[in-house]
Amino acid sequence: MPHLDQALDLHTRAGAERDAARVRRRPRALGSPRRRATSKGSVTMWPELTASEVALIRLVAQGLTNRQTAERLAVAPHTVSSDLRHAFTELGITSRIELARLVDAREHRE
C-alpha cells in the first residue's frame, strides 16, 4: 500500500482533509487492519500527533465546530471530541484559542 501512503501524504500536506480521510478508509474497505499513518510533513511540524489528528487540529484551529469537523473528515463527532482531547494533552494546551495560536506559530513561520 505504498501508493496509498503517498496519496495520504500528499492530501495531508495540501490540506485536503476530506480526500485524506477517504484514503485512510480505503485499506479498511479492502479488509486490512486499521493503522495509524503519519504524514512526513506532519512528523516535521507535529511529531506529537498522527496525520489524522493533524488534519483535525487544522480544521478546529480554523474555527470549525466538532460537528463541522466530523462532517469534513467523515468521522463521528465523538471521534473528533476524543481525538481533540488527546491532541490537547499531547500539545500541552487546554483551549481552542491556544490551539489556533500554536497552529499559526508552527505552520506560518518563515
Biopython code that builds the backbone (N, CA, C, O; Angstrom):
import numpy as np
from Bio.PDB.StructureBuilder import StructureBuilder

atoms = [
    (1, "MET", "N", (0.797, -1.205, 0.000)),
    (1, "MET", "CA", (0.000, 0.000, 0.000)),
    (1, "MET", "C", (0.843, 1.274, 0.000)),
    (1, "MET", "O", (0.411, 2.294, 0.538)),
    (2, "PRO", "N", (2.025, 1.235, -0.588)),
    (2, "PRO", "CA", (2.838, 2.456, -0.617)),
    (2, "PRO", "C", (2.173, 3.585, -1.396)),
    (2, "PRO", "O", (2.404, 4.759, -1.106)),
    (3, "HIS", "N", (1.348, 3.237, -2.385)),
    (3, "HIS", "CA", (0.668, 4.284, -3.155)),
    (3, "HIS", "C", (-0.352, 5.006, -2.291)),
    (3, "HIS", "O", (-0.528, 6.219, -2.411)),
    (4, "LEU", "N", (-1.025, 4.262, -1.422)),
    (4, "LEU", "CA", (-1.979, 4.900, -0.519)),
    (4, "LEU", "C", (-1.249, 5.785, 0.486)),
    (4, "LEU", "O", (-1.731, 6.867, 0.821)),
    (5, "ASP", "N", (-0.091, 5.336, 0.970)),
    (5, "ASP", "CA", (0.700, 6.162, 1.888)),
    (5, "ASP", "C", (1.112, 7.468, 1.216)),
    (5, "ASP", "O", (1.054, 8.535, 1.827)),
    (6, "GLN", "N", (1.526, 7.376, -0.039)),
    (6, "GLN", "CA", (1.931, 8.567, -0.785)),
    (6, "GLN", "C", (0.733, 9.497, -1.003)),
    (6, "GLN", "O", (0.848, 10.713, -0.852)),
    (7, "ALA", "N", (-0.401, 8.921, -1.357)),
    (7, "ALA", "CA", (-1.604, 9.732, -1.555)),
    (7, "ALA", "C", (-2.006, 10.420, -0.254)),
    (7, "ALA", "O", (-2.367, 11.597, -0.253)),
    (8, "LEU", "N", (-1.941, 9.677, 0.857)),
    (8, "LEU", "CA", (-2.278, 10.269, 2.152)),
    (8, "LEU", "C", (-1.342, 11.419, 2.477)),
    (8, "LEU", "O", (-1.785, 12.466, 2.948)),
    (9, "ASP", "N", (-0.067, 11.237, 2.233)),
    (9, "ASP", "CA", (0.914, 12.291, 2.493)),
    (9, "ASP", "C", (0.610, 13.531, 1.658)),
    (9, "ASP", "O", (0.627, 14.646, 2.181)),
    (10, "LEU", "N", (0.336, 13.352, 0.383)),
    (10, "LEU", "CA", (0.043, 14.488, -0.496)),
    (10, "LEU", "C", (-1.232, 15.219, -0.091)),
    (10, "LEU", "O", (-1.260, 16.449, -0.054)),
    (11, "HIS", "N", (-2.280, 14.467, 0.210)),
    (11, "HIS", "CA", (-3.538, 15.092, 0.611)),
    (11, "HIS", "C", (-3.382, 15.839, 1.934)),
    (11, "HIS", "O", (-3.916, 16.935, 2.099)),
    (12, "THR", "N", (-2.654, 15.246, 2.869)),
    (12, "THR", "CA", (-2.473, 15.883, 4.176)),
    (12, "THR", "C", (-1.682, 17.177, 4.033)),
    (12, "THR", "O", (-2.055, 18.198, 4.610)),
    (13, "ARG", "N", (-0.595, 17.142, 3.272)),
    (13, "ARG", "CA", (0.211, 18.353, 3.087)),
    (13, "ARG", "C", (-0.560, 19.438, 2.350)),
    (13, "ARG", "O", (-0.329, 20.626, 2.573)),
    (14, "ALA", "N", (-1.464, 19.041, 1.481)),
    (14, "ALA", "CA", (-2.260, 20.014, 0.727)),
    (14, "ALA", "C", (-3.440, 20.545, 1.522)),
    (14, "ALA", "O", (-4.114, 21.481, 1.093)),
    (15, "GLY", "N", (-3.693, 19.940, 2.695)),
    (15, "GLY", "CA", (-4.831, 20.372, 3.498)),
    (15, "GLY", "C", (-6.153, 19.812, 3.005)),
    (15, "GLY", "O", (-7.214, 20.309, 3.383)),
    (16, "ALA", "N", (-6.107, 18.794, 2.173)),
    (16, "ALA", "CA", (-7.320, 18.181, 1.627)),
    (16, "ALA", "C", (-7.807, 17.097, 2.586)),
    (16, "ALA", "O", (-7.657, 15.903, 2.327)),
    (17, "GLU", "N", (-8.391, 17.537, 3.695)),
    (17, "GLU", "CA", (-8.766, 16.618, 4.764)),
    (17, "GLU", "C", (-9.782, 15.569, 4.329)),
    (17, "GLU", "O", (-9.676, 14.404, 4.714)),
    (18, "ARG", "N", (-10.755, 15.971, 3.535)),
    (18, "ARG", "CA", (-11.782, 15.025, 3.096)),
    (18, "ARG", "C", (-11.168, 13.916, 2.230)),
    (18, "ARG", "O", (-11.514, 12.743, 2.375)),
    (19, "ASP", "N", (-10.258, 14.297, 1.336)),
    (19, "ASP", "CA", (-9.600, 13.301, 0.498)),
    (19, "ASP", "C", (-8.670, 12.416, 1.332)),
    (19, "ASP", "O", (-8.582, 11.212, 1.091)),
    (20, "ALA", "N", (-7.983, 13.002, 2.303)),
    (20, "ALA", "CA", (-7.122, 12.209, 3.183)),
    (20, "ALA", "C", (-7.950, 11.189, 3.967)),
    (20, "ALA", "O", (-7.527, 10.046, 4.141)),
    (21, "ALA", "N", (-9.114, 11.596, 4.432)),
    (21, "ALA", "CA", (-9.994, 10.672, 5.161)),
    (21, "ALA", "C", (-10.440, 9.535, 4.247)),
    (21, "ALA", "O", (-10.516, 8.386, 4.683)),
    (22, "ARG", "N", (-10.734, 9.842, 2.989)),
    (22, "ARG", "CA", (-11.132, 8.813, 2.026)),
    (22, "ARG", "C", (-9.993, 7.811, 1.808)),
    (22, "ARG", "O", (-10.227, 6.605, 1.732)),
    (23, "VAL", "N", (-8.766, 8.317, 1.710)),
    (23, "VAL", "CA", (-7.612, 7.429, 1.527)),
    (23, "VAL", "C", (-7.407, 6.558, 2.767)),
    (23, "VAL", "O", (-7.076, 5.378, 2.646)),
    (24, "ARG", "N", (-7.601, 7.129, 3.958)),
    (24, "ARG", "CA", (-7.442, 6.348, 5.192)),
    (24, "ARG", "C", (-8.477, 5.234, 5.291)),
    (24, "ARG", "O", (-8.193, 4.171, 5.842)),
    (25, "ARG", "N", (-9.678, 5.469, 4.760)),
    (25, "ARG", "CA", (-10.729, 4.442, 4.808)),
    (25, "ARG", "C", (-10.482, 3.302, 3.827)),
    (25, "ARG", "O", (-10.973, 2.195, 4.048)),
    (26, "ARG", "N", (-9.743, 3.538, 2.761)),
    (26, "ARG", "CA", (-9.572, 2.557, 1.695)),
    (26, "ARG", "C", (-8.992, 1.221, 2.173)),
    (26, "ARG", "O", (-9.554, 0.181, 1.832)),
    (27, "PRO", "N", (-7.903, 1.196, 2.940)),
    (27, "PRO", "CA", (-7.382, -0.111, 3.381)),
    (27, "PRO", "C", (-8.390, -0.894, 4.219)),
    (27, "PRO", "O", (-8.468, -2.118, 4.119)),
    (28, "ARG", "N", (-9.157, -0.191, 5.042)),
    (28, "ARG", "CA", (-10.172, -0.872, 5.841)),
    (28, "ARG", "C", (-11.236, -1.491, 4.949)),
    (28, "ARG", "O", (-11.723, -2.585, 5.233)),
    (29, "ALA", "N", (-11.597, -0.810, 3.885)),
    (29, "ALA", "CA", (-12.605, -1.341, 2.957)),
    (29, "ALA", "C", (-12.090, -2.596, 2.249)),
    (29, "ALA", "O", (-12.871, -3.457, 1.845)),
    (30, "LEU", "N", (-10.776, -2.686, 2.106)),
    (30, "LEU", "CA", (-10.164, -3.849, 1.460)),
    (30, "LEU", "C", (-9.882, -4.977, 2.453)),
    (30, "LEU", "O", (-9.369, -6.028, 2.069)),
    (31, "GLY", "N", (-10.216, -4.758, 3.735)),
    (31, "GLY", "CA", (-10.034, -5.797, 4.736)),
    (31, "GLY", "C", (-8.728, -5.728, 5.491)),
    (31, "GLY", "O", (-8.440, -6.617, 6.293)),
    (32, "SER", "N", (-7.921, -4.695, 5.259)),
    (32, "SER", "CA", (-6.671, -4.551, 6.002)),
    (32, "SER", "C", (-6.962, -4.005, 7.389)),
    (32, "SER", "O", (-7.952, -3.298, 7.580)),
    (33, "PRO", "N", (-6.116, -4.321, 8.357)),
    (33, "PRO", "CA", (-6.328, -3.772, 9.694)),
    (33, "PRO", "C", (-6.113, -2.267, 9.702)),
    (33, "PRO", "O", (-5.369, -1.721, 8.887)),
    (34, "ARG", "N", (-6.769, -1.624, 10.624)),
    (34, "ARG", "CA", (-6.622, -0.168, 10.751)),
    (34, "ARG", "C", (-5.222, 0.141, 11.242)),
    (34, "ARG", "O", (-4.699, -0.524, 12.136)),
    (35, "ARG", "N", (-4.628, 1.153, 10.650)),
    (35, "ARG", "CA", (-3.311, 1.569, 11.110)),
    (35, "ARG", "C", (-3.274, 3.071, 11.206)),
    (35, "ARG", "O", (-4.008, 3.766, 10.503)),
    (36, "ARG", "N", (-2.437, 3.564, 12.057)),
    (36, "ARG", "CA", (-2.302, 4.999, 12.257)),
    (36, "ARG", "C", (-1.165, 5.490, 11.393)),
    (36, "ARG", "O", (0.002, 5.377, 11.768)),
    (37, "ALA", "N", (-1.494, 6.029, 10.251)),
    (37, "ALA", "CA", (-0.473, 6.515, 9.333)),
    (37, "ALA", "C", (-0.087, 7.938, 9.689)),
    (37, "ALA", "O", (-0.909, 8.713, 10.177)),
    (38, "THR", "N", (1.149, 8.268, 9.445)),
    (38, "THR", "CA", (1.608, 9.630, 9.654)),
    (38, "THR", "C", (2.090, 10.184, 8.334)),
    (38, "THR", "O", (2.537, 9.443, 7.458)),
    (39, "SER", "N", (1.997, 11.460, 8.205)),
    (39, "SER", "CA", (2.478, 12.138, 7.019)),
    (39, "SER", "C", (3.867, 12.672, 7.301)),
    (39, "SER", "O", (4.146, 13.111, 8.417)),
    (40, "LYS", "N", (4.746, 12.640, 6.305)),
    (40, "LYS", "CA", (6.102, 13.157, 6.513)),
    (40, "LYS", "C", (6.064, 14.625, 6.935)),
    (40, "LYS", "O", (6.829, 15.032, 7.809)),
    (41, "GLY", "N", (5.195, 15.418, 6.333)),
    (41, "GLY", "CA", (5.073, 16.818, 6.723)),
    (41, "GLY", "C", (4.553, 16.964, 8.139)),
    (41, "GLY", "O", (4.972, 17.862, 8.870)),
    (42, "SER", "N", (3.647, 16.092, 8.528)),
    (42, "SER", "CA", (3.105, 16.133, 9.878)),
    (42, "SER", "C", (4.161, 15.793, 10.904)),
    (42, "SER", "O", (4.198, 16.383, 11.984)),
    (43, "VAL", "N", (5.028, 14.837, 10.571)),
    (43, "VAL", "CA", (6.070, 14.429, 11.503)),
    (43, "VAL", "C", (7.007, 15.590, 11.780)),
    (43, "VAL", "O", (7.468, 15.762, 12.909)),
    (44, "THR", "N", (7.289, 16.376, 10.776)),
    (44, "THR", "CA", (8.200, 17.503, 10.948)),
    (44, "THR", "C", (7.602, 18.586, 11.833)),
    (44, "THR", "O", (8.248, 19.041, 12.776)),
    (45, "MET", "N", (6.378, 19.001, 11.540)),
    (45, "MET", "CA", (5.754, 20.085, 12.296)),
    (45, "MET", "C", (5.009, 19.616, 13.525)),
    (45, "MET", "O", (4.906, 20.356, 14.504)),
    (46, "TRP", "N", (4.492, 18.414, 13.494)),
    (46, "TRP", "CA", (3.654, 17.895, 14.569)),
    (46, "TRP", "C", (4.091, 16.488, 14.979)),
    (46, "TRP", "O", (3.315, 15.547, 14.813)),
    (47, "PRO", "N", (5.291, 16.313, 15.501)),
    (47, "PRO", "CA", (5.755, 14.961, 15.831)),
    (47, "PRO", "C", (4.937, 14.281, 16.925)),
    (47, "PRO", "O", (4.980, 13.059, 17.065)),
    (48, "GLU", "N", (4.193, 15.068, 17.700)),
    (48, "GLU", "CA", (3.394, 14.515, 18.792)),
    (48, "GLU", "C", (2.115, 13.849, 18.310)),
    (48, "GLU", "O", (1.505, 13.071, 19.044)),
    (49, "LEU", "N", (1.699, 14.151, 17.067)),
    (49, "LEU", "CA", (0.372, 13.765, 16.594)),
    (49, "LEU", "C", (0.414, 12.855, 15.381)),
    (49, "LEU", "O", (1.404, 12.804, 14.650)),
    (50, "THR", "N", (-0.687, 12.135, 15.183)),
    (50, "THR", "CA", (-0.849, 11.336, 13.970)),
    (50, "THR", "C", (-1.353, 12.249, 12.851)),
    (50, "THR", "O", (-1.767, 13.382, 13.096)),
    (51, "ALA", "N", (-1.310, 11.742, 11.634)),
    (51, "ALA", "CA", (-1.785, 12.524, 10.486)),
    (51, "ALA", "C", (-3.259, 12.894, 10.645)),
    (51, "ALA", "O", (-3.653, 14.010, 10.306)),
    (52, "SER", "N", (-4.072, 11.977, 11.153)),
    (52, "SER", "CA", (-5.495, 12.286, 11.321)),
    (52, "SER", "C", (-5.708, 13.352, 12.394)),
    (52, "SER", "O", (-6.604, 14.186, 12.267)),
    (53, "GLU", "N", (-4.896, 13.333, 13.445)),
    (53, "GLU", "CA", (-5.016, 14.377, 14.472)),
    (53, "GLU", "C", (-4.571, 15.729, 13.923)),
    (53, "GLU", "O", (-5.142, 16.758, 14.283)),
    (54, "VAL", "N", (-3.568, 15.738, 13.064)),
    (54, "VAL", "CA", (-3.118, 16.990, 12.443)),
    (54, "VAL", "C", (-4.234, 17.571, 11.573)),
    (54, "VAL", "O", (-4.506, 18.770, 11.629)),
    (55, "ALA", "N", (-4.870, 16.731, 10.780)),
    (55, "ALA", "CA", (-5.981, 17.208, 9.946)),
    (55, "ALA", "C", (-7.079, 17.793, 10.823)),
    (55, "ALA", "O", (-7.661, 18.827, 10.497)),
    (56, "LEU", "N", (-7.357, 17.130, 11.928)),
    (56, "LEU", "CA", (-8.398, 17.579, 12.848)),
    (56, "LEU", "C", (-8.045, 18.927, 13.474)),
    (56, "LEU", "O", (-8.871, 19.839, 13.480)),
    (57, "ILE", "N", (-6.828, 19.063, 14.001)),
    (57, "ILE", "CA", (-6.494, 20.323, 14.675)),
    (57, "ILE", "C", (-6.439, 21.489, 13.700)),
    (57, "ILE", "O", (-6.729, 22.626, 14.072)),
    (58, "ARG", "N", (-6.068, 21.213, 12.448)),
    (58, "ARG", "CA", (-6.055, 22.297, 11.457)),
    (58, "ARG", "C", (-7.467, 22.829, 11.230)),
    (58, "ARG", "O", (-7.660, 24.040, 11.116)),
    (59, "LEU", "N", (-8.444, 21.946, 11.165)),
    (59, "LEU", "CA", (-9.826, 22.382, 10.971)),
    (59, "LEU", "C", (-10.355, 23.107, 12.206)),
    (59, "LEU", "O", (-11.003, 24.146, 12.085)),
    (60, "VAL", "N", (-10.087, 22.573, 13.376)),
    (60, "VAL", "CA", (-10.547, 23.199, 14.619)),
    (60, "VAL", "C", (-9.902, 24.578, 14.777)),
    (60, "VAL", "O", (-10.554, 25.526, 15.213)),
    (61, "ALA", "N", (-8.633, 24.683, 14.426)),
    (61, "ALA", "CA", (-7.935, 25.973, 14.522)),
    (61, "ALA", "C", (-8.527, 27.007, 13.571)),
    (61, "ALA", "O", (-8.389, 28.208, 13.800)),
    (62, "GLN", "N", (-9.185, 26.550, 12.505)),
    (62, "GLN", "CA", (-9.852, 27.470, 11.573)),
    (62, "GLN", "C", (-11.194, 27.945, 12.113)),
    (62, "GLN", "O", (-11.830, 28.818, 11.524)),
    (63, "GLY", "N", (-11.628, 27.365, 13.243)),
    (63, "GLY", "CA", (-12.871, 27.795, 13.865)),
    (63, "GLY", "C", (-14.044, 26.862, 13.650)),
    (63, "GLY", "O", (-15.164, 27.196, 14.038)),
    (64, "LEU", "N", (-13.826, 25.697, 13.043)),
    (64, "LEU", "CA", (-14.922, 24.757, 12.837)),
    (64, "LEU", "C", (-15.331, 24.113, 14.163)),
    (64, "LEU", "O", (-14.499, 23.893, 15.043)),
    (65, "THR", "N", (-16.609, 23.818, 14.286)),
    (65, "THR", "CA", (-17.109, 23.114, 15.461)),
    (65, "THR", "C", (-16.748, 21.633, 15.346)),
    (65, "THR", "O", (-16.291, 21.174, 14.300)),
    (66, "ASN", "N", (-16.959, 20.891, 16.440)),
    (66, "ASN", "CA", (-16.706, 19.456, 16.384)),
    (66, "ASN", "C", (-17.576, 18.784, 15.324)),
    (66, "ASN", "O", (-17.109, 17.910, 14.593)),
    (67, "ARG", "N", (-18.827, 19.190, 15.245)),
    (67, "ARG", "CA", (-19.741, 18.593, 14.258)),
    (67, "ARG", "C", (-19.287, 18.908, 12.832)),
    (67, "ARG", "O", (-19.280, 18.023, 11.976)),
    (68, "GLN", "N", (-18.912, 20.151, 12.573)),
    (68, "GLN", "CA", (-18.440, 20.525, 11.235)),
    (68, "GLN", "C", (-17.150, 19.783, 10.888)),
    (68, "GLN", "O", (-16.967, 19.339, 9.754)),
    (69, "THR", "N", (-16.265, 19.652, 11.862)),
    (69, "THR", "CA", (-15.016, 18.929, 11.659)),
    (69, "THR", "C", (-15.303, 17.468, 11.346)),
    (69, "THR", "O", (-14.694, 16.891, 10.445)),
    (70, "ALA", "N", (-16.229, 16.871, 12.087)),
    (70, "ALA", "CA", (-16.598, 15.471, 11.856)),
    (70, "ALA", "C", (-17.136, 15.276, 10.444)),
    (70, "ALA", "O", (-16.804, 14.292, 9.782)),
    (71, "GLU", "N", (-17.956, 16.199, 9.984)),
    (71, "GLU", "CA", (-18.508, 16.099, 8.632)),
    (71, "GLU", "C", (-17.406, 16.186, 7.583)),
    (71, "GLU", "O", (-17.411, 15.427, 6.613)),
    (72, "ARG", "N", (-16.470, 17.097, 7.768)),
    (72, "ARG", "CA", (-15.379, 17.256, 6.807)),
    (72, "ARG", "C", (-14.471, 16.034, 6.753)),
    (72, "ARG", "O", (-13.996, 15.651, 5.684)),
    (73, "LEU", "N", (-14.234, 15.422, 7.916)),
    (73, "LEU", "CA", (-13.326, 14.278, 7.988)),
    (73, "LEU", "C", (-14.038, 12.942, 7.827)),
    (73, "LEU", "O", (-13.398, 11.891, 7.807)),
    (74, "ALA", "N", (-15.352, 12.984, 7.714)),
    (74, "ALA", "CA", (-16.162, 11.771, 7.569)),
    (74, "ALA", "C", (-15.964, 10.815, 8.751)),
    (74, "ALA", "O", (-15.769, 9.612, 8.575)),
    (75, "VAL", "N", (-16.019, 11.385, 9.956)),
    (75, "VAL", "CA", (-15.931, 10.596, 11.186)),
    (75, "VAL", "C", (-17.066, 11.028, 12.111)),
    (75, "VAL", "O", (-17.776, 11.994, 11.828)),
    (76, "ALA", "N", (-17.230, 10.311, 13.210)),
    (76, "ALA", "CA", (-18.269, 10.648, 14.178)),
    (76, "ALA", "C", (-17.836, 11.845, 15.030)),
    (76, "ALA", "O", (-16.646, 12.010, 15.301)),
    (77, "PRO", "N", (-18.794, 12.683, 15.456)),
    (77, "PRO", "CA", (-18.449, 13.807, 16.335)),
    (77, "PRO", "C", (-17.741, 13.346, 17.612)),
    (77, "PRO", "O", (-16.879, 14.054, 18.134)),
    (78, "HIS", "N", (-18.101, 12.167, 18.113)),
    (78, "HIS", "CA", (-17.435, 11.649, 19.307)),
    (78, "HIS", "C", (-15.940, 11.399, 19.031)),
    (78, "HIS", "O", (-15.100, 11.623, 19.903)),
    (79, "THR", "N", (-15.620, 10.943, 17.832)),
    (79, "THR", "CA", (-14.225, 10.726, 17.453)),
    (79, "THR", "C", (-13.464, 12.038, 17.457)),
    (79, "THR", "O", (-12.325, 12.100, 17.921)),
    (80, "VAL", "N", (-14.088, 13.086, 16.942)),
    (80, "VAL", "CA", (-13.454, 14.408, 16.940)),
    (80, "VAL", "C", (-13.185, 14.854, 18.373)),
    (80, "VAL", "O", (-12.088, 15.315, 18.690)),
    (81, "SER", "N", (-14.180, 14.719, 19.229)),
    (81, "SER", "CA", (-14.024, 15.128, 20.621)),
    (81, "SER", "C", (-12.885, 14.367, 21.296)),
    (81, "SER", "O", (-12.048, 14.962, 21.974)),
    (82, "SER", "N", (-12.861, 13.066, 21.108)),
    (82, "SER", "CA", (-11.832, 12.225, 21.716)),
    (82, "SER", "C", (-10.445, 12.560, 21.178)),
    (82, "SER", "O", (-9.498, 12.718, 21.949)),
    (83, "ASP", "N", (-10.326, 12.667, 19.863)),
    (83, "ASP", "CA", (-9.024, 12.980, 19.262)),
    (83, "ASP", "C", (-8.556, 14.381, 19.637)),
    (83, "ASP", "O", (-7.360, 14.612, 19.817)),
    (84, "LEU", "N", (-9.489, 15.307, 19.754)),
    (84, "LEU", "CA", (-9.131, 16.671, 20.132)),
    (84, "LEU", "C", (-8.603, 16.709, 21.566)),
    (84, "LEU", "O", (-7.619, 17.392, 21.849)),
    (85, "ARG", "N", (-9.257, 15.976, 22.470)),
    (85, "ARG", "CA", (-8.759, 15.901, 23.854)),
    (85, "ARG", "C", (-7.358, 15.310, 23.883)),
    (85, "ARG", "O", (-6.486, 15.798, 24.602)),
    (86, "HIS", "N", (-7.143, 14.260, 23.101)),
    (86, "HIS", "CA", (-5.815, 13.645, 23.045)),
    (86, "HIS", "C", (-4.782, 14.636, 22.507)),
    (86, "HIS", "O", (-3.684, 14.743, 23.054)),
    (87, "ALA", "N", (-5.125, 15.354, 21.449)),
    (87, "ALA", "CA", (-4.203, 16.338, 20.871)),
    (87, "ALA", "C", (-3.882, 17.437, 21.874)),
    (87, "ALA", "O", (-2.728, 17.850, 21.987)),
    (88, "PHE", "N", (-4.890, 17.918, 22.605)),
    (88, "PHE", "CA", (-4.653, 18.943, 23.625)),
    (88, "PHE", "C", (-3.645, 18.435, 24.654)),
    (88, "PHE", "O", (-2.724, 19.156, 25.038)),
    (89, "THR", "N", (-3.823, 17.200, 25.094)),
    (89, "THR", "CA", (-2.918, 16.621, 26.086)),
    (89, "THR", "C", (-1.504, 16.510, 25.524)),
    (89, "THR", "O", (-0.539, 16.890, 26.187)),
    (90, "GLU", "N", (-1.381, 15.993, 24.309)),
    (90, "GLU", "CA", (-0.063, 15.823, 23.690)),
    (90, "GLU", "C", (0.640, 17.162, 23.471)),
    (90, "GLU", "O", (1.863, 17.250, 23.575)),
    (91, "LEU", "N", (-0.139, 18.205, 23.166)),
    (91, "LEU", "CA", (0.437, 19.517, 22.886)),
    (91, "LEU", "C", (0.582, 20.380, 24.137)),
    (91, "LEU", "O", (1.197, 21.445, 24.085)),
    (92, "GLY", "N", (0.028, 19.934, 25.247)),
    (92, "GLY", "CA", (0.137, 20.679, 26.499)),
    (92, "GLY", "C", (-0.686, 21.956, 26.506)),
    (92, "GLY", "O", (-0.280, 22.965, 27.083)),
    (93, "ILE", "N", (-1.843, 21.905, 25.862)),
    (93, "ILE", "CA", (-2.725, 23.077, 25.812)),
    (93, "ILE", "C", (-4.094, 22.701, 26.356)),
    (93, "ILE", "O", (-4.402, 21.523, 26.542)),
    (94, "THR", "N", (-4.926, 23.738, 26.612)),
    (94, "THR", "CA", (-6.240, 23.465, 27.199)),
    (94, "THR", "C", (-7.394, 24.156, 26.493)),
    (94, "THR", "O", (-8.543, 24.005, 26.909)),
    (95, "SER", "N", (-7.117, 24.914, 25.430)),
    (95, "SER", "CA", (-8.220, 25.633, 24.786)),
    (95, "SER", "C", (-8.030, 25.708, 23.273)),
    (95, "SER", "O", (-6.934, 25.511, 22.748)),
    (96, "ARG", "N", (-9.126, 25.998, 22.603)),
    (96, "ARG", "CA", (-9.088, 26.168, 21.145)),
    (96, "ARG", "C", (-8.306, 27.416, 20.764)),
    (96, "ARG", "O", (-7.698, 27.463, 19.695)),
    (97, "ILE", "N", (-8.314, 28.413, 21.615)),
    (97, "ILE", "CA", (-7.545, 29.631, 21.339)),
    (97, "ILE", "C", (-6.053, 29.310, 21.349)),
    (97, "ILE", "O", (-5.312, 29.739, 20.465)),
    (98, "GLU", "N", (-5.618, 28.550, 22.362)),
    (98, "GLU", "CA", (-4.215, 28.140, 22.409)),
    (98, "GLU", "C", (-3.870, 27.293, 21.188)),
    (98, "GLU", "O", (-2.781, 27.414, 20.627)),
    (99, "LEU", "N", (-4.797, 26.441, 20.783)),
    (99, "LEU", "CA", (-4.579, 25.598, 19.613)),
    (99, "LEU", "C", (-4.396, 26.455, 18.361)),
    (99, "LEU", "O", (-3.463, 26.236, 17.588)),
    (100, "ALA", "N", (-5.275, 27.420, 18.164)),
    (100, "ALA", "CA", (-5.186, 28.293, 16.990)),
    (100, "ALA", "C", (-3.848, 29.040, 16.966)),
    (100, "ALA", "O", (-3.232, 29.176, 15.910)),
    (101, "ARG", "N", (-3.406, 29.516, 18.116)),
    (101, "ARG", "CA", (-2.113, 30.223, 18.187)),
    (101, "ARG", "C", (-0.957, 29.284, 17.867)),
    (101, "ARG", "O", (-0.017, 29.659, 17.165)),
    (102, "LEU", "N", (-1.033, 28.063, 18.385)),
    (102, "LEU", "CA", (0.028, 27.094, 18.149)),
    (102, "LEU", "C", (0.087, 26.688, 16.675)),
    (102, "LEU", "O", (1.172, 26.603, 16.100)),
    (103, "VAL", "N", (-1.053, 26.440, 16.073)),
    (103, "VAL", "CA", (-1.092, 26.091, 14.645)),
    (103, "VAL", "C", (-0.518, 27.235, 13.829)),
    (103, "VAL", "O", (0.283, 27.016, 12.920)),
    (104, "ASP", "N", (-0.924, 28.449, 14.148)),
    (104, "ASP", "CA", (-0.417, 29.616, 13.421)),
    (104, "ASP", "C", (1.099, 29.725, 13.576)),
    (104, "ASP", "O", (1.805, 29.974, 12.599)),
    (105, "ALA", "N", (1.597, 29.542, 14.780)),
    (105, "ALA", "CA", (3.033, 29.667, 15.026)),
    (105, "ALA", "C", (3.834, 28.590, 14.308)),
    (105, "ALA", "O", (4.891, 28.875, 13.746)),
    (106, "ARG", "N", (3.340, 27.359, 14.323)),
    (106, "ARG", "CA", (4.103, 26.258, 13.714)),
    (106, "ARG", "C", (3.990, 26.219, 12.201)),
    (106, "ARG", "O", (4.953, 25.859, 11.523)),
    (107, "GLU", "N", (2.848, 26.577, 11.661)),
    (107, "GLU", "CA", (2.646, 26.392, 10.222)),
    (107, "GLU", "C", (2.835, 27.654, 9.392)),
    (107, "GLU", "O", (2.872, 27.587, 8.164)),
    (108, "HIS", "N", (2.953, 28.777, 10.034)),
    (108, "HIS", "CA", (3.080, 30.013, 9.271)),
    (108, "HIS", "C", (4.368, 30.759, 9.561)),
    (108, "HIS", "O", (4.508, 31.929, 9.204)),
    (109, "ARG", "N", (5.301, 30.091, 10.202)),
    (109, "ARG", "CA", (6.583, 30.749, 10.434)),
    (109, "ARG", "C", (7.444, 30.596, 9.203)),
    (109, "ARG", "O", (7.308, 29.641, 8.438)),
    (110, "GLU", "N", (8.303, 31.526, 9.033)),
    (110, "GLU", "CA", (9.152, 31.507, 7.828)),
    (110, "GLU", "C", (10.548, 31.082, 8.156)),
    (110, "GLU", "O", (11.396, 31.010, 7.267)),
]
sb = StructureBuilder()
sb.init_structure("model")
sb.init_model(0)
sb.init_chain("A")
sb.init_seg("    ")
for serial, (resi, resn, name, xyz) in enumerate(atoms, 1):
    if name == "N":
        sb.init_residue(resn, " ", resi, " ")
    sb.init_atom(name, np.array(xyz, "f"), 0.0, 1.0, " ", f" {name:<3s}", serial, name[0])
structure = sb.get_structure()
